[in-house]
Amino acid sequence: MNKSKVLFGVLAIAVVLSLVAGCGSSEKTAAQPPASQAQASGHQGHSAAMPKEDPMPMMKDLDKSLQDVVKQVKAGQTMDAQKSAAQLVSTTDKVMPHMMDAGLKDKLRKAAVEIKDSVNSGKADPSALEGKAKAMQDLMKQTMTHLQSMSH
C-alpha cells in the first residue's frame, strides 16, 4: 500500500513536470516568431516605427503644461507646479517618438527635465524658471517646424 502511494506520487510529479516543461517551451516558440518579425519589419522604413496619432495636439498640451508650470510657480502653488512639471515631461516623452532629429529630441527632453527638477527642488526661482521656459518654448518652436516638415 505504501509503495503504491509513493509510485503514484512520483508518477503524478513526473506528469506535472512534463506538462509544465511542455507548456513553457511551446510559449517560447510561439513568442519568438513575432519578435523576429518585428525586428525585420523595423528596417522597412520609419513609418513602421512611427506612431500613427497626430503630434500637434500633444505639442499644444506641452505648451499648456509649460505655461501652467510658470503660472503656478509665480503663484507659489508648489504642489500644482510639480504635477504640471511631471505632466510636461510625460507629454515630452509622448512627442519624442514622432521626431527624427536626435539632437532636438535630446535638447527638448533635457529642457523639460531641467524645469521639472527646478520645480521639484522646492525653491523654484520664478525668474530662473522663466528663462528655462523661454528656452523650452524656442525648442518647441523648432520641434513644431521639424514635425510639420516630416510626412507621417
Phi, psi and chi 1 to 4 in degrees:
 res  aa     phi    psi   chi1   chi2   chi3   chi4
   1 MET       -  -43.6 -174.3  100.8  159.6      -
   2 ASN   -64.9  -41.0 -110.1  -10.6      -      -
   3 LYS   -64.5  -37.2  -70.8 -178.8 -177.5 -179.4
   4 SER   -68.8  -35.2   65.7      -      -      -
   5 LYS   -66.6  -43.0  -74.2 -177.3 -178.6  178.5
   6 VAL   -64.7  -45.0  170.4      -      -      -
   7 LEU   -62.3  -43.1 -176.5   61.1      -      -
   8 PHE   -64.4  -41.2 -179.6   71.6      -      -
   9 GLY   -63.2  -44.6      -      -      -      -
  10 VAL   -64.5  -42.0  169.1      -      -      -
  11 LEU   -63.4  -42.9 -175.4   59.8      -      -
  12 ALA   -63.0  -42.6      -      -      -      -
  13 ILE   -63.1  -42.7  -69.4  173.8      -      -
  14 ALA   -61.8  -41.5      -      -      -      -
  15 VAL   -65.5  -44.7  168.6      -      -      -
  16 VAL   -63.0  -44.6  168.2      -      -      -
  17 LEU   -63.4  -40.9  -73.5  176.4      -      -
  18 SER   -67.2  -35.4   65.5      -      -      -
  19 LEU   -67.3  -43.9  -75.6  174.8      -      -
  20 VAL   -64.4  -44.8  169.4      -      -      -
  21 ALA   -64.7  -39.3      -      -      -      -
  22 GLY   -67.8  -41.2      -      -      -      -
  23 CYS   -68.7  -40.6  -69.2      -      -      -
  24 GLY   -64.0  -41.9      -      -      -      -
  25 SER   -72.7  -33.8   64.6      -      -      -
  26 SER   -71.0  -31.7   67.0      -      -      -
  27 GLU   -67.7  -39.2  -73.7  176.5   10.8      -
  28 LYS   -65.3  -43.0  -72.1  177.7 -173.5  171.4
  29 THR   -69.7  -30.9   56.6      -      -      -
  30 ALA   -72.5  -32.1      -      -      -      -
  31 ALA   -81.9  -23.9      -      -      -      -
  32 GLN   -69.5  -43.3  -74.0  172.9  -12.0      -
  33 PRO   -61.4  -43.4  -26.5   34.0      -      -
  34 PRO   -62.5  -35.7  -23.9   32.0      -      -
  35 ALA   -64.7  -42.3      -      -      -      -
  36 SER   -70.4  -32.1   62.2      -      -      -
  37 GLN   -67.8  -39.1  -72.9  172.1   -1.7      -
  38 ALA   -65.7  -38.4      -      -      -      -
  39 GLN   -67.3  -40.0  -70.7  171.8   -8.8      -
  40 ALA   -68.3  -39.7      -      -      -      -
  41 SER   -75.8  -16.6   67.5      -      -      -
  42 GLY   -64.8  -22.4      -      -      -      -
  43 HIS   -92.8    1.2  -66.9  -71.4      -      -
  44 GLN   -75.4  -24.2  -68.7  174.9   -5.2      -
  45 GLY   161.1  162.6      -      -      -      -
  46 HIS   -72.1  -20.2  -69.1  -70.7      -      -
  47 SER   -64.6  -27.6   61.5      -      -      -
  48 ALA   -68.7  -33.2      -      -      -      -
  49 ALA   -90.6  -16.3      -      -      -      -
  50 MET   -74.3  136.6  -76.6  -78.1 -176.4      -
  51 PRO   -65.3  152.0  -18.4   28.4      -      -
  52 LYS   -86.7  -20.0  -62.1 -152.0 -175.1  -51.4
  53 GLU   -73.8  159.3   66.8  -93.0   -0.8      -
  54 ASP   -78.2  126.2 -176.7   14.4      -      -
  55 PRO   -78.4  -13.5   26.9  -33.6      -      -
  56 MET   -62.9  -43.3  -65.7  -52.0  157.6      -
  57 PRO   -60.6  -33.0  -23.6   32.4      -      -
  58 MET   -67.1  -35.2  -71.5 -177.5 -121.6      -
  59 MET   -66.3  -36.6  -69.7  -57.8  -65.2      -
  60 LYS   -65.6  -40.1  -71.4  178.1 -175.9  173.6
  61 ASP   -63.4  -38.9  -68.5  -15.9      -      -
  62 LEU   -62.5  -45.0 -165.4   61.9      -      -
  63 ASP   -63.5  -42.0 -173.2   48.2      -      -
  64 LYS   -63.2  -44.0 -176.5 -175.8  179.2  -41.7
  65 SER   -61.5  -40.7  -65.8      -      -      -
  66 LEU   -64.2  -45.5 -177.4   61.1      -      -
  67 GLN   -62.7  -39.5  -69.7  174.0    8.5      -
  68 ASP   -62.0  -43.0  -72.4  -11.7      -      -
  69 VAL   -59.9  -49.4  169.2      -      -      -
  70 VAL   -61.4  -45.8  172.5      -      -      -
  71 LYS   -62.3  -43.2 -172.8  173.6   18.6  171.2
  72 GLN   -71.0  -34.8  -69.7  161.3  -14.7      -
  73 VAL   -67.2  -42.1  165.8      -      -      -
  74 LYS   -61.7  -35.9  -76.4 -178.0  179.7  178.5
  75 ALA   -82.6   -4.3      -      -      -      -
  76 GLY    78.3   17.7      -      -      -      -
  77 GLN   -90.9   77.5  -60.0  168.8  -24.8      -
  78 THR   -61.8  -45.7  -53.1      -      -      -
  79 MET   -62.7  -44.8  -64.8  -63.0  -74.5      -
  80 ASP   -65.3  -38.6  -68.0  -25.4      -      -
  81 ALA   -64.8  -37.7      -      -      -      -
  82 GLN   -65.3  -40.0  -71.1  173.7  -16.0      -
  83 LYS   -65.3  -43.5  -71.2  176.3 -172.8  174.9
  84 SER   -65.8  -36.7  -65.5      -      -      -
  85 ALA   -66.8  -38.4      -      -      -      -
  86 ALA   -64.8  -40.2      -      -      -      -
  87 GLN   -63.4  -36.9 -177.8   65.6   36.1      -
  88 LEU   -60.2  -47.1  179.5   73.9      -      -
  89 VAL   -67.4  -41.4  173.0      -      -      -
  90 SER   -60.9  -45.1  174.0      -      -      -
  91 THR   -67.5  -36.9  -54.3      -      -      -
  92 THR   -59.6  -42.8  -59.2      -      -      -
  93 ASP   -63.9  -30.8  -70.8  -19.1      -      -
  94 LYS   -73.8  -30.7  -70.2  177.4 -173.6  174.4
  95 VAL   -77.6  -33.3  170.1      -      -      -
  96 MET   -55.5  -38.5  -67.6 -178.7   80.5      -
  97 PRO   -63.0  -18.9  -23.2   31.7      -      -
  98 HIS   -81.6  -13.2  -65.7  -86.4      -      -
  99 MET   -95.4  145.6  -60.8  169.6   64.5      -
 100 MET  -104.2  -25.8  -61.4  -64.4  -71.1      -
 101 ASP   -80.4  104.7 -175.1  -17.3      -      -
 102 ALA   -63.4  -38.2      -      -      -      -
 103 GLY   -63.6  -42.9      -      -      -      -
 104 LEU   -66.7  -38.6 -173.6   56.6      -      -
 105 LYS   -57.5  -48.8  -84.3 -175.0 -171.5 -176.9
 106 ASP   -62.1  -43.3  -69.1  -17.1      -      -
 107 LYS   -64.5  -42.5  -71.4  177.3 -173.7  175.1
 108 LEU   -64.8  -46.1 -173.5   66.3      -      -
 109 ARG   -62.9  -44.3  174.1  106.6  171.1   85.6
 110 LYS   -62.4  -41.7 -172.6  174.8 -177.2 -179.5
 111 ALA   -63.4  -42.7      -      -      -      -
 112 ALA   -64.2  -43.0      -      -      -      -
 113 VAL   -67.0  -37.7  169.3      -      -      -
 114 GLU   -62.1  -42.1  -77.7  179.4    8.7      -
 115 ILE   -63.7  -45.2  -70.4  171.3      -      -
 116 LYS   -61.6  -44.4 -178.9 -179.5  140.2 -155.7
 117 ASP   -64.0  -39.7  -70.9  -13.4      -      -
 118 SER   -68.9  -35.1   67.0      -      -      -
 119 VAL   -69.9  -40.2  169.6      -      -      -
 120 ASN   -74.4  -13.4  -73.5  -19.1      -      -
 121 SER   -67.6  -16.5   69.5      -      -      -
 122 GLY   100.9  -33.9      -      -      -      -
 123 LYS  -124.3   74.1  -65.4 -176.9  179.0  179.9
 124 ALA   -77.9  124.6      -      -      -      -
 125 ASP   -80.6  116.0  178.7   21.1      -      -
 126 PRO   -56.0  -39.0  -26.2   34.7      -      -
 127 SER   -70.5  -39.4   60.0      -      -      -
 128 ALA   -66.7  -38.3      -      -      -      -
 129 LEU   -65.9  -37.2 -173.5   68.7      -      -
 130 GLU   -62.4  -38.2  -80.7 -174.2   42.1      -
 131 GLY   -63.1  -43.5      -      -      -      -
 132 LYS   -66.7  -38.0  -70.1  178.9 -176.9 -178.3
 133 ALA   -66.0  -39.7      -      -      -      -
 134 LYS   -63.3  -43.2 -179.4   74.3  174.5  148.0
 135 ALA   -62.9  -40.1      -      -      -      -
 136 MET   -67.2  -38.2  175.4  124.3 -176.1      -
 137 GLN   -62.8  -38.8  -76.3  177.2  -30.1      -
 138 ASP   -62.4  -42.8  -68.8  -19.6      -      -
 139 LEU   -64.7  -36.4  -72.4  169.2      -      -
 140 MET   -66.6  -36.3  -72.5  167.3   51.6      -
 141 LYS   -63.9  -43.5  -73.5  177.0 -173.0  172.3
 142 GLN   -61.6  -40.0  -67.7  175.2   21.8      -
 143 THR   -65.3  -42.4  -58.9      -      -      -
 144 MET   -60.2  -45.6  -71.6  -76.2  -80.1      -
 145 THR   -61.3  -43.6  -55.7      -      -      -
 146 HIS   -61.6  -46.5  171.6   69.3      -      -
 147 LEU   -67.2  -36.6  -70.0  172.0      -      -
 148 GLN   -70.6  -28.7  -70.7  169.3  -15.3      -
 149 SER   -77.7  -18.4   69.4      -      -      -
 150 MET   -87.9  147.2  -67.0  171.6   35.9      -
 151 SER  -104.3  124.8   60.0      -      -      -
 152 HIS   -85.6      -  -83.8   -7.8      -      -
